Amino acid sequence: MERKYVYRYFNLKGRGETPRLLFAAAGVEYTDDRVEFSDWPNIKGTTPLGVLPVLEVDGQQFPESVAISRYLANEFGLDGKSNLDKLKIDVVVDLLIATRESAANMHFEQDEAKKAELLKKFHDEQIPKCFGYIEKTLSENSSGFLVGDQLTWGDLALIDLDHLLCNLGNLINLENFPKVAAHKKQIEALPQISTYLKHRPVTSH
Amino acid sequence: MGKKYVYHYFNVKGRGETPRLLFAAAGVEYKDDRVEFSDWPKVKGTTPLGALPYLEVDGQKIPESVAIARYLANEFGLVGKSNLDKAKIDVLIDQMIATRESMVAIKYEKDEAKKAELMKKFNEEQIPKCFGYIEKTLSENSSGFLVGNQVTWGDLALIDLDGMLINFETSTNLDKFPKVVAHRKKVEALPRISTYLKNRPVTPF
């Protein structure tokens, strides 16, 4: 009998979209439980760490969006073909996480001077470091995917961050990273992903 | 013939100790290349991301200490028995990473008032959140390990973090988490770990 998955997150992409992309890519059914902010106070106490997202599977609840993504990738065979492949994906994911954290810090910084300083550092250091490495990784792989010759969760995490950075107002110019731009088009054009992107709720971030 | 591993990091525990604990726990030979700070300017350009640690394996250089640790855990079978086990470990690792990042932020905060505020938040929020979750996880597993009935890389990452907290300026007291304290004794007493801990270089952090 099929495993029952319930994925609980706010009605946003935010930090919780990569697992949804994984379910879509794998064509696996799940309950996409989008929690309204007004309901959150009632639900918070029921979660393992007082935060979302949470994955319910086999009667257990798991927090931590990246751990959830990696688990689903393992379950759905979207995690590369060898331990070395998995490692290469993890390296890219770690860089994406660091970039996301920087973007979040900047977004929430109230002090204007500090915010400007963070933005400069983001553009001058974080983006070249992260996307430079990814551009190099892509140019070493003729398939156009990050690793191997098939889609992996690394590819989904990357387009997820591409979307965030483009939505937050020009946090990245993909023209500086042509292979990353081509990668985004390639992944978004995959049938299951394309369909999902067309129908997912439109949210501000 | 065994795989040749070279692990490059500074001569500290810092962010790079968990992979060394993994080699020790698995009894796997490797070259423990400890880079002197004075040599760093020459070495920096030879690294994939201008940072340490990185692992050399199969003629490739792989950065990111957590990705490296997960890879070695997979290679050495110190990773739990199922994808759900792996996910449980990853959730715990993510919590430990968050705690470690908070510690780094405190260490480098120059503004005294801000630093005091971060330390307060660390002890009142981050530690209860992270170690409360770990304590609960341990109390649900009779083996005394984090997951399953054998040592996994989660256990090694935890004793690594415990060690870092003991000497840290936040004067964090882990005695409130008796299962965590018992866990540390148990894992440090495992033969290969015990030998490694006795013989590893003594470093300030």
Chai-1 contact restraints between the chains, C-beta under 6 A:
chainA,res_idxA,chainB,res_idxB,connection_type,confidence,min_distance_angstrom,max_distance_angstrom,comment,restraint_id
A,F62,B,A87,contact,1.0,0.0,6.0,A-B,restraint_1
A,F62,B,V91,contact,1.0,0.0,6.0,A-B,restraint_2
A,E64,B,V91,contact,1.0,0.0,6.0,A-B,restraint_3
A,E64,B,D94,contact,1.0,0.0,6.0,A-B,restraint_4
A,A67,B,A87,contact,1.0,0.0,6.0,A-B,restraint_5
A,A67,B,D90,contact,1.0,0.0,6.0,A-B,restraint_6
A,A67,B,V91,contact,1.0,0.0,6.0,A-B,restraint_7
A,A67,B,D94,contact,1.0,0.0,6.0,A-B,restraint_8
A,R70,B,D90,contact,1.0,0.0,6.0,A-B,restraint_9
A,Y71,B,N83,contact,1.0,0.0,6.0,A-B,restraint_10
A,Y71,B,A87,contact,1.0,0.0,6.0,A-B,restraint_11
A,N74,B,N83,contact,1.0,0.0,6.0,A-B,restraint_12
A,E75,B,N83,contact,1.0,0.0,6.0,A-B,restraint_13
A,N83,B,Y71,contact,1.0,0.0,6.0,A-B,restraint_14
A,N83,B,N74,contact,1.0,0.0,6.0,A-B,restraint_15
A,N83,B,E75,contact,1.0,0.0,6.0,A-B,restraint_16
A,L87,B,I62,contact,1.0,0.0,6.0,A-B,restraint_17
A,L87,B,A67,contact,1.0,0.0,6.0,A-B,restraint_18
A,L87,B,Y71,contact,1.0,0.0,6.0,A-B,restraint_19
A,D90,B,A67,contact,1.0,0.0,6.0,A-B,restraint_20
A,D90,B,R70,contact,1.0,0.0,6.0,A-B,restraint_21
A,V91,B,E64,contact,1.0,0.0,6.0,A-B,restraint_22
A,V91,B,A67,contact,1.0,0.0,6.0,A-B,restraint_23
A,D94,B,E64,contact,1.0,0.0,6.0,A-B,restraint_24
A,D94,B,A67,contact,1.0,0.0,6.0,A-B,restraint_25
